[in-house]
Amino acid sequence: MLSRNLGQSGISVSAIGLGCMGLSEFYGEPTQESEAIDLLHRAIDLGVTHFDTAEIYGQGRNEQLLGKAFAGRWDQIVLATKFGPQRDPATGAFVGVDGSPANVRNSCEKSLKRLGTEKIDLYYLHRVDPATQIEDTVGEMAKLVQEGKIGAVGLSEASARTIERAHAVHPITALQTEYSIFSRDIEKDILPTCLKLGISLVAYSPLGRGMLTGRFATPSDRPTSETDFRAQAQPRFQPGNIETNLKLVETIKEIATQKGCTAAQVALAWVLGQGDHVVAIPGTTKLANLESNLGALDCRLTEENRATLNTLADQVLGDRY
Ligand code: ATR
């Protein structure tokens, strides 16, 4: 398995990791626990070492699941989790972001408990709190590093300026942001800033939340279940946009067919080909998809393929959220 370093931290991870959110929430009903644990174990056996969760995924249940799966195997993996966004415990509604030093500490302690481990390898501020100076948030995260509770500091969905301010307080190891053939807005300021400061980019939704895999053949295949956040909250999946977006996916499918790869493999190969400072964390709940996605490491795109794929993002209809 190809591995890459995360920032300047000395932490090395498999270039393709696993986004674990969908096992508990947001992409339909949660996966059965035994099935989810089998998938996580199989991922380790296949060489995946980078696992990504957050305290908000399933309101703590995703961390608990990973804690159960990784008990006794922590030395084989790099675990990343995140804090900040707040949810109403009763309804699950998002009610704000808390990046205060008190919440940095409080959230970390709770995540450690749910995971059943003594150290979080990579701890992210999941969304920037507009009411707290980033220096204060990262200052407290730096204390957690000194105390050995976390191994490295990350940010998610932060601006170039915020990344620079944070990095001046404590080295930022990774920025996690959506990045895919369809979502390239970070290339203007954010990715160059990461490159300049030696920060890795952890690309989430590298498969465009499933759209780039070609699994939705026609607009009527769009997700509609109440438990699937793409049904309502995702502009690119809405009627009026999805028709155009699925036509763009045809180009990815054509390249995949020419190369004897799957569309998902082309999408992941494109992300990983953007540079050695980029790693991907596609999400899946299915063993067959996990195994197939790892095959992206053998999918070699030509410059011509990349040039064709590079024309797509500007034609996508609908915002990321
Ligand atoms: P996120 O980072 O939010 O998890 P993503 O990685 O872009 O988003 O896409 C995740 C979606 O792609 C999931 O719905 C996943 O569905 P399964 O759980 O059914 O696999 C889907 N997905 C992942 N790999 C896939 C593949 N090889 N073929 C089809 N769908 C796939």
Residues whose N, C-alpha, C, O or C-beta is under 5 A from the ligand:
A	BS01	ATR	G19 Y27 Y204 S205 P206 L207 G208 R209 G210 T213 R215 A264 I281 P282 G283 T284 T285 K286 N289 S292
